[in-house]
């Protein structure tokens, strides 16, 4: 800290000269920008950056710029805020019996297996000989993947832990304020942490994180609600976004490191920083995740919330995910550019030129707006947040089915190493279905859960 004082003093002097006469209110950052009166600084030779409080009257941008001019500073950046990529407003395999609804008199007509008529995103995209399952051009064939995982001895992604960095998860009861989602079991959760409130109870106050976690691993074949992809994987709730879906970079970096240290094999990040923002402390944490053999997945961002594919999707070794629709088209919200590795179901309206007008959302059990105690299956969750959750779920399936090129997966060994991360990313891309779009829009194409979890499956079709 002593070596920081003269650097900060110099920065404060520069700022004072540049902003003489400015009021203290001028240092308050605008919404969605950065944490006020704080910068992230890394000194040459240090392992990581650290959050540093600024003197009164010192502007964040000006202080960071002044610090960067010091040769002893490796980087200095505002503590940028990320936002959730939230919604814009005959077989030998027995299909799950989830009814596609929650209990209620108005839903009494639902019957076992009706999830398949709501969750188009999990259906096969082409007819399977002798199959009785509905099909959807935008589906990723979770049904085929479930069959593969059963045969591999890791049903539902058993043995894999997926960290959900988000607004928290409705994963446990807490007093009279918080209730666990009825489609989660308490035993399916690993130890988590709340980096917003600074405690060990990362409970959801928004609904976004519960929805994302549901897509990844909601309970399946339990006669309640709908289904999840890797339904026997363990979910690790890590709260880095607040009740409004906003979270600062320093907390997100801590969340990534927590997930790595506590045995996650996959980290889902359904949020984005602003276009062009530098978040070196998050990038450092992501490099540590890669070195530890942890697969990292992030949403590309939504048009209207962001203006370009942005961090963490563009971060080191992160699998960036765009959003596709029920009709197998690119979502009209899905950003285009470098950093898109694959696309996955995000629902919603298609981009112009798509031959299909199908525009249903992604259905999952989550909190009703404004409540931490009541649940529903809302019809307004659309976006790349949902797409990233699908890719994370399939990444867990790849690990469990042991279909990637790399060291063999073992639940006992916890995290793996770099070849494993590379192998999972390569398997997602290799087995993706080409939608006929530019790579800047679709990356390698739409993920295919069945092919990705198939060790010796057929070569993927070009369409």
C-alpha positions as CSV (number, residue, x, y, z in Angstrom):
1,X,0.0,0.0,0.0
2,X,2.9,2.4,0.7
3,X,4.1,2.3,-2.8
4,X,0.6,3.1,-4.0
5,X,0.3,6.3,-2.1
6,X,2.7,8.4,-4.2
7,X,1.2,7.1,-7.4
8,X,-2.3,7.9,-6.3
9,X,-1.1,11.3,-5.0
10,X,0.2,12.1,-8.5
11,X,-3.0,10.9,-10.1
12,X,-5.1,12.9,-7.7
13,X,-3.0,16.0,-8.5
14,X,-3.4,15.5,-12.2
15,X,-7.1,15.0,-11.8
16,X,-7.4,18.1,-9.6
17,X,-5.7,20.2,-12.2
18,X,-7.9,18.8,-15.0
19,X,-11.2,19.1,-13.1
20,X,-10.7,22.2,-11.0
21,X,-14.0,23.6,-9.8
22,X,-15.9,20.4,-10.5
23,X,-18.3,19.3,-7.9
24,X,-18.1,16.0,-6.1
25,X,-21.2,14.8,-7.9
26,X,-19.2,14.8,-11.2
27,X,-17.3,11.8,-9.9
28,X,-20.4,9.6,-9.7
29,X,-20.4,7.1,-12.6
30,X,-23.3,6.9,-14.9
31,X,-25.6,3.8,-14.9
32,X,-24.0,0.7,-16.4
33,X,-20.5,2.2,-16.5
34,X,-18.3,1.6,-13.4
35,X,-18.1,1.7,-9.6
36,X,-17.6,5.2,-8.4
37,X,-14.4,6.3,-6.6
38,X,-12.6,3.1,-7.3
39,X,-10.1,1.7,-9.9
40,X,-8.5,-1.6,-10.5
41,X,-4.8,-1.4,-10.5
42,X,-2.1,-3.9,-11.2
43,X,1.6,-3.2,-10.5
44,X,4.4,-4.6,-12.6
45,X,5.5,-7.9,-11.1
46,X,2.2,-8.4,-9.2
47,X,0.1,-11.5,-9.8
48,X,-3.3,-9.8,-9.9
49,X,-4.9,-6.4,-10.0
50,X,-6.5,-5.0,-6.9
51,X,-9.4,-2.6,-6.2
52,X,-8.1,0.8,-5.0
53,X,-10.3,3.6,-3.5
54,X,-9.7,7.0,-4.9
55,X,-9.4,10.3,-3.0
56,X,-12.4,12.5,-2.7
57,X,-12.8,14.6,-5.9
58,X,-10.8,12.3,-8.1
59,X,-12.6,11.2,-11.3
60,X,-12.4,7.5,-12.1
61,X,-11.5,7.8,-15.8
62,X,-9.0,10.5,-15.2
63,X,-7.3,8.7,-12.3
64,X,-7.1,5.5,-14.3
65,X,-5.5,7.3,-17.2
66,X,-3.0,9.1,-14.9
67,X,-2.1,5.8,-13.2
68,X,-1.5,4.1,-16.6
69,X,1.2,6.7,-17.3
70,X,3.2,5.5,-14.4
71,X,5.8,2.9,-15.5
72,X,5.3,0.8,-12.4
73,X,1.6,0.3,-13.3
74,X,0.8,-2.7,-15.6
75,X,-2.8,-1.6,-16.0
76,X,-5.4,0.7,-14.4
77,X,-9.0,0.6,-15.4
78,X,-12.4,1.5,-13.9
79,X,-14.2,-1.2,-12.1
80,X,-16.7,-1.7,-14.9
81,X,-20.2,-3.0,-14.3
82,X,-21.6,-6.0,-16.3
83,X,-25.3,-6.5,-16.9
84,X,-27.3,-9.7,-17.3
85,X,-28.0,-10.5,-21.0
86,X,-31.6,-10.6,-19.9
87,X,-34.9,-11.0,-21.8
88,X,-36.0,-7.9,-23.9
89,X,-39.3,-7.6,-22.4
90,X,-40.6,-46.2,-30.6
91,X,-37.6,-45.6,-28.5
92,X,-35.8,-47.6,-25.9
93,X,-35.3,-44.4,-23.9
94,X,-38.2,-43.5,-21.6
95,X,-39.0,-39.8,-22.1
96,X,-39.2,-37.6,-18.9
97,X,-42.7,-37.3,-17.3
98,X,-42.4,-33.6,-16.6
99,X,-45.8,-32.0,-17.4
100,X,-44.5,-28.6,-18.6
101,X,-46.5,-26.7,-15.9
102,X,-46.5,-26.0,-12.2
103,X,-49.4,-27.1,-10.0
104,X,-52.5,-25.1,-10.3
105,X,-56.2,-25.5,-11.3
106,X,-55.7,-23.7,-14.6
107,X,-53.0,-26.2,-15.5
108,X,-54.9,-29.4,-14.7
109,X,-55.1,-30.4,-18.3
110,X,-51.3,-31.0,-18.5
111,X,-50.2,-34.6,-18.6
112,X,-46.9,-36.5,-18.3
113,X,-44.4,-35.6,-21.0
114,X,-46.0,-32.4,-22.0
115,X,-42.6,-30.6,-21.5
116,X,-41.9,-31.7,-25.0
117,X,-44.6,-29.4,-26.4
118,X,-43.2,-26.4,-24.6
119,X,-39.4,-27.0,-24.6
120,X,-38.8,-26.9,-28.4
121,X,-35.2,-26.1,-27.6
122,X,-34.5,-29.6,-26.3
123,X,-36.1,-31.6,-29.1
124,X,-34.4,-33.3,-32.0
125,X,-34.1,-31.2,-35.1
126,X,-34.6,-34.1,-37.5
127,X,-36.8,-37.2,-37.4
128,X,-35.1,-40.2,-35.8
129,X,-36.2,-43.6,-37.3
130,X,-38.9,-45.1,-35.2
131,X,-38.9,-42.1,-32.8
132,X,-42.0,-40.8,-31.1
133,X,-40.5,-37.5,-30.0
134,X,-41.7,-34.2,-31.6
135,X,-39.1,-32.4,-33.6
136,X,-38.1,-28.8,-33.9
137,X,-35.8,-27.1,-36.4
138,X,-34.3,-25.1,-33.6
139,X,-33.8,-28.0,-31.2
140,X,-30.4,-29.3,-30.0
141,X,-31.6,-32.9,-29.3
142,X,-31.3,-33.2,-25.6
143,X,-33.2,-36.4,-25.8
144,X,-30.5,-38.1,-27.8
145,X,-27.9,-36.7,-25.5
146,X,-29.7,-38.1,-22.4
147,X,-29.7,-41.5,-24.1
148,X,-25.9,-41.2,-24.8
149,X,-25.2,-40.2,-21.2
150,X,-27.2,-43.2,-19.8
151,X,-25.1,-45.5,-22.0
152,X,-21.9,-43.8,-20.8
153,X,-22.8,-44.4,-17.2
154,X,-23.1,-40.7,-16.3
155,X,-26.9,-40.0,-16.7
156,X,-27.8,-36.4,-16.8
157,X,-24.2,-35.2,-16.6
158,X,-23.6,-36.9,-13.3
159,X,-20.3,-36.1,-11.7
160,X,-19.8,-32.7,-13.3
161,X,-20.1,-29.4,-11.4
162,X,-21.3,-26.2,-13.2
163,X,-20.9,-22.9,-11.6
164,X,-23.6,-20.3,-12.4
165,X,-22.3,-16.8,-12.0
166,X,-25.4,-14.7,-12.0
167,X,-28.0,-13.1,-9.8
168,X,-28.0,-16.1,-7.5
169,X,-30.3,-19.1,-7.6
170,X,-33.4,-20.0,-5.7
171,X,-31.6,-23.1,-4.4
172,X,-32.7,-23.2,-0.7
173,X,-35.3,-22.0,1.8
174,X,-34.2,-19.2,4.0
175,X,-36.6,-18.0,6.7
176,X,-39.9,-16.6,5.4
177,X,-38.4,-14.6,2.5
178,X,-36.7,-17.1,0.2
179,X,-38.0,-20.4,-1.1
180,X,-36.3,-23.1,-3.2
181,X,-37.7,-23.6,-6.7
182,X,-40.0,-26.6,-6.7
183,X,-38.1,-28.1,-9.6
184,X,-34.7,-28.1,-7.8
185,X,-33.5,-30.6,-5.2
186,X,-31.3,-29.3,-2.3
187,X,-28.9,-32.1,-2.8
188,X,-28.0,-31.0,-6.4
189,X,-26.2,-27.9,-5.3
190,X,-22.6,-27.4,-4.4
191,X,-21.3,-24.8,-1.9
192,X,-21.7,-21.3,-3.4
193,X,-21.0,-17.7,-2.4
194,X,-22.6,-14.3,-2.6
195,X,-20.1,-11.6,-3.7
196,X,-22.7,-8.9,-3.8
197,X,-23.8,-9.1,-0.2
198,X,-20.6,-10.8,1.0
199,X,-22.0,-13.9,2.5
200,X,-22.5,-17.6,1.9
201,X,-26.1,-17.5,0.7
202,X,-26.2,-16.6,-3.0
203,X,-30.0,-16.5,-3.1
204,X,-31.7,-15.0,-6.2
205,X,-33.5,-11.7,-5.9
206,X,-34.1,-11.3,-9.6
207,X,-35.1,-14.6,-11.3
208,X,-32.5,-14.5,-14.1
209,X,-30.0,-16.7,-12.3
210,X,-32.7,-19.3,-11.4
211,X,-33.8,-19.4,-15.0
212,X,-30.3,-19.9,-16.3
213,X,-29.6,-22.6,-13.7
214,X,-32.8,-24.3,-14.7
215,X,-31.8,-24.7,-18.3
216,X,-28.4,-26.1,-17.3
217,X,-29.6,-28.6,-14.6
218,X,-33.3,-28.4,-13.6
219,X,-34.5,-31.7,-12.3
220,X,-35.9,-34.0,-14.9
221,X,-38.4,-36.9,-14.8
222,X,-39.8,-35.8,-11.4
223,X,-43.3,-35.0,-12.6
224,X,-42.8,-31.2,-11.9
225,X,-42.4,-28.3,-14.2
226,X,-40.0,-28.7,-17.2
227,X,-36.7,-30.3,-17.8
228,X,-33.0,-29.3,-17.6
229,X,-30.1,-30.4,-19.8
230,X,-27.4,-31.8,-17.4
231,X,-30.1,-32.6,-14.8
232,X,-27.7,-34.7,-12.6
233,X,-24.8,-32.3,-12.7
234,X,-24.2,-30.3,-9.5
235,X,-24.9,-26.6,-9.7
236,X,-22.7,-24.1,-7.9
237,X,-24.6,-20.8,-7.3
238,X,-22.2,-17.8,-7.3
239,X,-23.9,-14.4,-7.0
240,X,-22.0,-11.7,-8.8
241,X,-25.1,-9.7,-10.1
242,X,-27.4,-7.7,-7.9
243,X,-31.2,-7.7,-7.8
244,X,-31.2,-5.4,-10.9
245,X,-28.9,-7.8,-12.8
246,X,-25.8,-5.6,-12.5
247,X,-22.4,-6.6,-11.1
248,X,-18.9,-5.1,-10.9
249,X,-15.9,-6.5,-12.5
250,X,-14.0,-7.0,-9.3
251,X,-16.7,-9.2,-7.8
252,X,-17.0,-11.2,-11.1
253,X,-13.3,-11.9,-11.0
254,X,-13.7,-13.1,-7.4
255,X,-16.6,-15.3,-8.5
256,X,-14.6,-17.0,-11.2
257,X,-11.7,-17.7,-8.8
258,X,-14.2,-19.1,-6.2
259,X,-15.6,-21.5,-8.8
260,X,-12.2,-22.7,-9.8
261,X,-11.0,-23.1,-6.2
262,X,-14.2,-25.1,-5.3
263,X,-14.1,-27.7,-8.1
264,X,-16.3,-26.4,-10.9
265,X,-15.6,-27.9,-14.3
266,X,-17.8,-25.5,-16.2
267,X,-18.5,-21.8,-15.5
268,X,-21.6,-20.1,-17.0
269,X,-21.6,-16.3,-17.4
270,X,-24.8,-14.9,-18.8
271,X,-23.9,-11.3,-18.6
272,X,-21.8,-8.7,-20.5
273,X,-19.8,-5.6,-20.0
274,X,-20.3,-2.6,-22.3
275,X,-18.9,-2.6,-25.8
276,X,-15.1,-2.1,-25.8
277,X,-14.7,-2.0,-22.0
278,X,-11.4,-3.4,-20.8
279,X,-11.7,-5.7,-17.8
280,X,-8.2,-7.0,-17.2
281,X,-8.9,-8.4,-13.7
282,X,-11.7,-10.6,-15.2
283,X,-9.3,-11.7,-18.0
284,X,-6.7,-12.7,-15.4
285,X,-9.3,-14.8,-13.6
286,X,-10.4,-16.4,-16.8
287,X,-6.7,-17.3,-17.6
288,X,-6.5,-18.9,-14.2
289,X,-9.7,-20.9,-15.0
290,X,-8.1,-22.1,-18.2
291,X,-4.9,-23.1,-16.4
292,X,-7.1,-25.1,-14.0
293,X,-8.9,-26.9,-16.7
294,X,-12.2,-25.2,-16.3
295,X,-14.5,-24.6,-19.3
296,X,-15.8,-21.0,-19.4
297,X,-18.9,-20.1,-21.3
298,X,-20.5,-16.6,-21.8
299,X,-23.3,-14.9,-23.6
300,X,-22.4,-12.8,-26.6
301,X,-24.7,-9.9,-25.6
302,X,-28.1,-8.7,-26.8
303,X,-28.7,-5.9,-29.3
304,X,-30.3,-3.1,-27.4
305,X,-28.4,-3.8,-24.2
306,X,-24.9,-4.0,-25.9
307,X,-23.7,-2.7,-29.2
308,X,-21.0,-5.3,-30.0
309,X,-19.9,-8.8,-28.9
310,X,-18.4,-7.9,-25.5
311,X,-16.6,-9.3,-22.5
312,X,-16.5,-11.9,-21.0
313,X,-17.5,-13.6,-24.3
314,X,-14.4,-12.1,-25.9
315,X,-12.2,-13.1,-23.0
316,X,-9.3,-15.6,-23.1
317,X,-10.4,-19.1,-23.9
318,X,-14.1,-18.3,-23.3
319,X,-16.7,-20.0,-25.5
320,X,-18.8,-17.1,-26.8
321,X,-22.5,-18.0,-27.5
322,X,-25.0,-16.2,-29.8
323,X,-28.7,-16.9,-29.7
324,X,-30.9,-18.9,-32.1
325,X,-34.7,-19.2,-32.5
326,X,-37.3,-22.0,-32.6
327,X,-37.1,-21.9,-36.4
328,X,-33.4,-22.5,-36.4
329,X,-32.6,-18.9,-37.3
330,X,-30.4,-16.2,-35.7
331,X,-32.3,-14.2,-33.1
332,X,-32.9,-10.6,-34.0
333,X,-31.2,-9.7,-30.7
334,X,-28.0,-11.7,-31.2
335,X,-25.0,-9.6,-31.9
336,X,-22.7,-10.4,-34.8
337,X,-18.9,-10.1,-34.8
338,X,-15.7,-11.7,-33.6
339,X,-16.0,-13.7,-30.5
340,X,-18.9,-15.9,-31.5
341,X,-17.9,-19.6,-31.3
342,X,-21.4,-21.2,-31.5
343,X,-25.0,-20.4,-31.3
344,X,-27.6,-22.0,-29.0
345,X,-31.3,-21.6,-28.4
346,X,-32.2,-18.1,-27.0
347,X,-35.7,-18.0,-28.4
348,X,-37.5,-14.9,-29.6
349,X,-38.0,-13.3,-33.0
350,X,-35.7,-14.2,-35.9
351,X,-33.4,-11.8,-37.6
352,X,-34.6,-10.4,-41.0
353,X,-34.4,-12.9,-43.9
354,X,-35.3,-16.0,-41.8
355,X,-37.8,-18.3,-43.5
356,X,-39.4,-19.2,-40.1
357,X,-41.5,-16.8,-38.0
358,X,-41.5,-19.1,-35.0
359,X,-40.6,-16.9,-32.0
360,X,-41.4,-18.8,-28.7
361,X,-39.2,-18.0,-25.7
362,X,-37.1,-20.3,-23.5
363,X,-39.3,-21.9,-20.9
364,X,-37.9,-22.7,-17.5
365,X,-39.2,-22.5,-13.9
366,X,-38.1,-19.3,-12.1
367,X,-39.2,-16.6,-9.7
368,X,-42.2,-14.4,-10.5
369,X,-41.2,-10.8,-11.0
370,X,-40.8,-9.0,-7.7
371,X,-41.0,-12.2,-5.6
372,X,-38.5,-14.5,-3.9
373,X,-41.2,-17.0,-2.9
374,X,-43.5,-17.7,-5.9
375,X,-42.5,-19.4,-9.1
376,X,-43.8,-19.7,-12.6
377,X,-42.8,-20.7,-16.1
378,X,-42.7,-17.2,-17.7
379,X,-42.9,-16.5,-21.5
380,X,-40.6,-13.5,-21.6
381,X,-37.1,-15.0,-21.2
382,X,-35.3,-14.5,-24.5
383,X,-31.7,-13.7,-25.3
384,X,-28.1,-14.8,-25.3
385,X,-28.2,-15.4,-21.6
386,X,-30.5,-18.4,-22.3
387,X,-28.2,-19.4,-25.2
388,X,-25.1,-19.5,-23.0
389,X,-26.9,-21.7,-20.5
390,X,-27.6,-24.3,-23.2
391,X,-23.9,-24.3,-24.2
392,X,-22.8,-24.8,-20.6
393,X,-25.2,-27.6,-20.1
394,X,-23.9,-29.4,-23.2
395,X,-20.3,-28.7,-22.1
396,X,-21.2,-30.6,-18.9
397,X,-22.7,-33.4,-21.0
398,X,-19.5,-33.6,-23.1
399,X,-17.4,-34.0,-20.0
400,X,-19.7,-36.6,-18.5
401,X,-19.9,-38.6,-21.8
402,X,-16.1,-38.3,-22.2
403,X,-16.3,-37.5,-25.9
404,X,-13.7,-34.7,-26.1
405,X,-10.1,-35.0,-27.1
406,X,-8.1,-34.8,-23.9
407,X,-7.4,-36.5,-20.6
408,X,-10.2,-38.7,-19.4
409,X,-12.9,-37.2,-17.2
410,X,-13.2,-38.5,-13.7
411,X,-15.6,-37.0,-11.1
412,X,-13.0,-37.8,-8.4
413,X,-10.2,-35.7,-10.0
414,X,-12.2,-32.5,-10.0
415,X,-10.8,-29.9,-12.5
416,X,-8.6,-31.1,-15.4
417,X,-6.1,-29.2,-17.5
418,X,-5.8,-27.1,-20.6
419,X,-6.2,-29.9,-23.2
420,X,-9.6,-30.8,-21.6
421,X,-10.8,-27.2,-22.0
422,X,-9.6,-27.1,-25.6
423,X,-11.2,-30.5,-26.3
424,X,-14.7,-29.5,-25.0
425,X,-14.6,-26.3,-27.1
426,X,-13.5,-28.2,-30.1
427,X,-16.2,-30.8,-29.6
428,X,-18.9,-28.2,-29.4
429,X,-17.7,-26.6,-32.6
430,X,-17.0,-29.8,-34.5
431,X,-20.5,-31.2,-33.9
432,X,-22.4,-27.9,-34.4
433,X,-25.0,-27.7,-37.2
434,X,-24.3,-25.2,-39.9
435,X,-27.2,-22.8,-40.3
436,X,-25.8,-21.3,-43.4
437,X,-24.9,-18.0,-41.8
438,X,-21.5,-16.2,-41.7
439,X,-19.2,-17.3,-39.0
440,X,-19.4,-13.8,-37.4
441,X,-23.1,-14.6,-36.8
442,X,-23.1,-18.3,-36.0
443,X,-19.5,-19.3,-35.3
444,X,-19.4,-23.0,-36.1
445,X,-23.2,-23.2,-36.0
446,X,-26.0,-24.4,-33.7
447,X,-24.9,-26.7,-30.9
448,X,-26.1,-30.4,-31.1
449,X,-26.2,-32.1,-27.7
450,X,-26.6,-35.6,-29.2
451,X,-23.7,-35.4,-31.5
452,X,-21.5,-33.6,-29.0
453,X,-22.1,-36.5,-26.5
454,X,-21.6,-39.2,-29.1
455,X,-18.1,-40.7,-29.1
456,X,-18.4,-42.3,-32.5
457,X,-21.4,-40.6,-34.0
458,X,-21.9,-39.7,-37.7
459,X,-20.3,-36.6,-39.1
460,X,-22.5,-33.6,-38.7
461,X,-24.7,-32.5,-41.6
462,X,-24.0,-29.2,-43.3
463,X,-27.5,-28.0,-42.7
